[in-house]
Structures are given as C-alpha cells and as structure tokens.
Amino acid sequence: MSKLRIRVLGPICAEIEHTPLRLSKPRQREVLGILAAARGRSVSTQYLIEELWEDAPPGAVGAVRTFIGELRRILEPDRPARTPPAVLLTTAGGYALAPQMADVDLWRAEHAVQAAAGLDLAARKELLASALDEWRGAAFQEFSTRRWARAERARTAELRASTVEQLAETRLGLGRPGDVLTLLDGHVSEHPWREEGWRLLALALYRSARQGDALALLAKARSTLRHDLGLDPGHRLADLEQRILRQDPSLDLVPDGGSSLLWQAVAAAGQTGNGRSLKEWHACFRCWRCQARSGWQRSSAWLPSPPRSSSVIRSWQPG
C-alpha cells in the first residue's frame, strides 16, 4: 500500500504518491485534524461530539460515524469492500490513526527534533532543518478558533520557535553566522519576548564582524522587553552585551569544540590571570578568526607571534 501523507502544519490536507485526496467538507478536515493531534492515541466518540458541536444534535453519534466512514473511503481509496481499514482504526469507544500507516507532518517534525538531540552538529543541522521544512503555515490554521485546536496550536508554535533557535545555535557552532542572520531576522519580530532569539541573533552579528550592529540589536531587545512587554532582560542578554563590549575571545567560534591548541592557549592565559599574555593571544585569535572568515591562506608573515609563556602555546606553530 502506498504511504499516506497527512498535513496539518498549514491547511489540513492529505495525499498519496503526491496525488491530493479530496477532503471537500470542513467536518472531514476537522475530524482528521483532531485525530492527527492525538498522535495515534484513541479519540472517543464522545470527545469528537463535544469538539464538533457546541450543542450536539440528537443524531450526533450517527453523524460522527458518517464522517469516519467518508474519511476511510477518502484515505484508502483502493481498499476492497468488506476489508478492515488499515489507516483510520476503530478502537474501544473511539477511533485512531494508525502511526505505521499515516505519515503526518507534525509527527515527522516532532520526531526529527527529538532525534537531533545528542547528534553531532552537521547531523543535527540536517534534522532540525528538515523539521522546519514541514511547516507551510500555522498548525490547524483553518480551525484556529476551535477549542481542541487552541492548545495544539500554542504547543506547536512553541515547538517551531524552539526549533528555529536550536537550528540557529547549531549553525553558529558550524561557523555559519550568515545563515543565522537569515534564519532569525523575522523570528525576533514574530517572538519579541523570546530572549534566546535576540541573544543568538546578536552573537551571529558579532561573529559576522558587525559588533556595532550586535550592540544596537541588544539595545533594541532591552527596549522592547522593558517598554513594550514590561519585562526586564535576563542575565544572559546583559552578560552578552558586556562581553561584546570587551571583545571577549570566548564569544568567537571555538574551533573543534575547544580542542585546538590556539583556543586552549587563549583559555589558559585567561585562567592564569596573565593580562599581557591574554591580550597577545586574543590578538592572535582575532587574526585567526578573520583569516577563517575570508578564506585567506594562513601566513606567519602577518599572523602575530604567539607568546611563549605556556607549554601549550609553545607547541602551536602557524601552518
């Protein structure tokens, strides 16, 4: 049997092998949306009645059965007569979508986000990007005023916003601040109360050699939170602003997760409190960062000579 694909992140629709299925009645789409929101769990007939009608008519049970019958014929157009359904199942007291037969975009997005946790940066980026690609609009948007959809829409909006921020952080870790600027440009306007979005966008600007723009963005975030939303910025935003002002080397992209000798030398200088050594290594690291951005060949003719106060430092030689 061909895989059925159901979409609820935007207009509710279904297709088989890229051929759209005809869900012509709003009740058909709403019942399908309710079942998709249940994520394979059983939905009772009584629950369907309560959600479909504010004041249920006398024949509500029969009407629900009619909607289910219509959906079964639409979702399994090639099912032979008198054979049990494989997609929309009858359960004890209700109905459920079979997870192994119904491929729902919301379920795919949730699975991708969960699977991305703990993976390396490159693999995580691919999964998070694939999750975001599932959205074609707001979840269950046709039924935004319905009681059953309100909580689901809020939860799904949070999932998408969190996924955007996770992808932004992952791209920063991969040294792709330009991609983060594109990703977060509209995100902070759509979600001005999410401090993590502001923080990541400011960090992306800083790593794009736009320190002034990063500071201006943080000032805008502070003003928006205080004056528009009545909130005080959290310590992470304030801390980032101070670190940008002093050009803290730890804000730069850490090569190889912090394992490179160059980065270890910067960290060691900071831990020993040797101000002169730290400044020298900070300058060295800055040159390395500029070189990495521009793609120049590293050359000892212009790269600052590393201080020689540490065994880690002495072991590093520019290539």
Buried (B, 14 or more C-beta within 10 A) or exposed (E): EEEBBBBBBBBBBBBBEEEEBEBEEEBBBBBBBBBBBBEBEBBEBBBBBBBBEEEBEEEBBEBBBEBBEBBBEBBBEEBEEEEEBBBBBBEEEBBBBEEEBBBBBBBBBBEBBEBBEEBEBEEBBBBBBBBBEBBEEBBBBBBEEBEBBEEBBEEBBEBBBBBBBBBBBBBBBBBBBEBBBEBBEEBBEEBBEBBBBBBBBBBBBBBBEBBEBBBEBBEBBBEBBEEEEEBEBEEEBEEBBEBBEEEBBEBBBBBEEEEBBBBBBBBBBBEEEBEEBBEBBBBBBBBBBEBBBEEEEEEEEEBBEBBEBBEBBEEBEBE
